[in-house]
Amino acid sequence: MKTIHDWVDQLICGDALQVLPEMPSEFVDAVVTDPPYFLDKLDNQWSLEQVEKRLPSQRVITHLPPGMKFDPNQGREFYRWFLKVAQELLRILKPGGFFFCFSSPRLYHRLTAAVEDAGFWIRDSFIWLYLQNQPKAMGLDHFIERLPVSEAVKQQLKAKLRGWKTPQVKSCYEPIVVAQKPYEGTLLENMLKHQVGLFNTEVRIGSNMYPANVLIVDSFGAMLDRYFLVPKPDVQEKGAYNTHPSVKPVALCEHLIRLSTLPQAIVLDPFIGSGTTAIAARSTGRHFIGVDINPEYIAIAQRRLSEWSPSLFQEDAP
Ligand SMILES: C[S@@+](CC[C@H](N)C(=O)[O-])C[C@H]1O[C@@H](n2cnc3c(N)ncnc32)[C@H](O)[C@@H]1O
């Protein structure tokens, strides 16, 4: 039987739904994660063929059906899978421990319902705003071209529908569900017994402002920067070799970790990708546990961790 020490500061390659059940109960202080809302940036190209063609090395979530053309049932499929993940996370977290889960605007409601139905309390929803993202909408010329009508009619139709695309605007935010495992007794009693349950409001954002539920890492102009800015990531922090398609900013994860845990706490990410949460945990003087199904991402995470100089760590005062 593995002990807590066998898990702490480890990156484990495996399916979260197989690895999590092996972990002990009630030993993790916080979960910070960015699950594969089965997109992995594949958007509507998510046939198995496309996955293999576009990301040959990427192994994808095994518990959800492939097929990422817009499908109104996707959310329900996602819910069924994520409910099982969230139930495991609830068992592994200490009472009062926080669960921060990045999401997509389209699936946020299902993700949150799964987390709540697993037994967590939903405490808030944070929003990470950003500017850079490619619009994903498709025009219909390609389909018009295939219609059994004359060339003249096709041209008329194309002119009529110019600018009309599939209903997707540019996505410029990610919601982050903020959930808490029910605490024991009062919040004070829980904090004293388990060292989790409260937020550290001395953690500041922007120009020394009280923590808010809107977060930005790009500069948006003086007013927004003043209230919501956490430092912007750069290429160095990501690692030039990092081929992961959806790397989160370290600073964002550091902020969530500092807000919700004490130094030396254990932070779990069951979908660690290229290791961002592990780096954020280490740089804030916390411990990490990371799981990912893709061995290549685990290797990137290991390399990022090994290259992250201890001199860069800003250990929080104990
Ligand atoms: C959105 S990415 C996480 C990116 C990460 N936050 C970063 O900054 O690099 C989701 C990750 O979940 C992994 N994944 C997909 N299905 C999984 C499963 N069943 N168990 C564990 N990991 C899985 C993918 O390989 C991918 O790296």
The ligand as an SDF file (V2000), in Angstrom:
LIG
                    3D

 27 29  0  0  0  0  0  0  0  0999 V2000
   -6.1040   21.2130  -20.9300 C   0  0  0  0  0  0  0  0  0  0  0  0
   -4.7690   20.1420  -20.7580 S   0  0  0  0  0  0  0  0  0  0  0  0
   -3.9170   20.6840  -19.3030 C   0  0  0  0  0  0  0  0  0  0  0  0
   -2.8500   21.7090  -19.6200 C   0  0  0  0  0  0  0  0  0  0  0  0
   -2.0610   22.1630  -18.4020 C   0  0  0  0  0  0  0  0  0  0  0  0
   -2.8560   22.9730  -17.5120 N   0  0  0  0  0  0  0  0  0  0  0  0
   -0.8260   22.9730  -18.8100 C   0  0  0  0  0  0  0  0  0  0  0  0
   -0.7070   24.1500  -18.4590 O   0  0  0  0  0  0  0  0  0  0  0  0
    0.0150   22.4100  -19.5140 O   0  0  0  0  0  0  0  0  0  0  0  0
   -5.5530   18.6680  -20.2610 C   0  0  0  0  0  0  0  0  0  0  0  0
   -4.6240   17.4780  -20.1300 C   0  0  0  0  0  0  0  0  0  0  0  0
   -5.3910   16.3480  -19.7240 O   0  0  0  0  0  0  0  0  0  0  0  0
   -4.7400   15.1950  -20.2480 C   0  0  0  0  0  0  0  0  0  0  0  0
   -5.7140   14.0990  -20.2090 N   0  0  0  0  0  0  0  0  0  0  0  0
   -6.6930   13.8030  -21.1100 C   0  0  0  0  0  0  0  0  0  0  0  0
   -7.4130   12.7410  -20.6990 N   0  0  0  0  0  0  0  0  0  0  0  0
   -6.8840   12.3450  -19.5080 C   0  0  0  0  0  0  0  0  0  0  0  0
   -7.1940   11.3080  -18.5830 C   0  0  0  0  0  0  0  0  0  0  0  0
   -8.2000   10.4790  -18.8000 N   0  0  0  0  0  0  0  0  0  0  0  0
   -6.4290   11.2030  -17.4580 N   0  0  0  0  0  0  0  0  0  0  0  0
   -5.3880   12.0510  -17.2320 C   0  0  0  0  0  0  0  0  0  0  0  0
   -5.0530   13.0300  -18.0960 N   0  0  0  0  0  0  0  0  0  0  0  0
   -5.7800   13.1880  -19.2060 C   0  0  0  0  0  0  0  0  0  0  0  0
   -4.2890   15.6110  -21.6320 C   0  0  0  0  0  0  0  0  0  0  0  0
   -3.2100   14.8140  -22.0530 O   0  0  0  0  0  0  0  0  0  0  0  0
   -3.9130   17.0750  -21.4020 C   0  0  0  0  0  0  0  0  0  0  0  0
   -2.5150   17.2380  -21.1970 O   0  0  0  0  0  0  0  0  0  0  0  0
  1  2  1  0
  2  3  1  0
  2 10  1  0
  3  4  1  0
  4  5  1  0
  5  6  1  0
  5  7  1  0
  7  8  2  0
  7  9  1  0
 10 11  1  0
 11 12  1  0
 11 26  1  0
 12 13  1  0
 13 14  1  0
 13 24  1  0
 14 15  1  0
 14 23  1  0
 15 16  2  0
 16 17  1  0
 17 18  1  0
 17 23  2  0
 18 19  1  0
 18 20  2  0
 20 21  1  0
 21 22  2  0
 22 23  1  0
 24 25  1  0
 24 26  1  0
 26 27  1  0
M  CHG  2   2   1   9  -1
M  END
$$$$
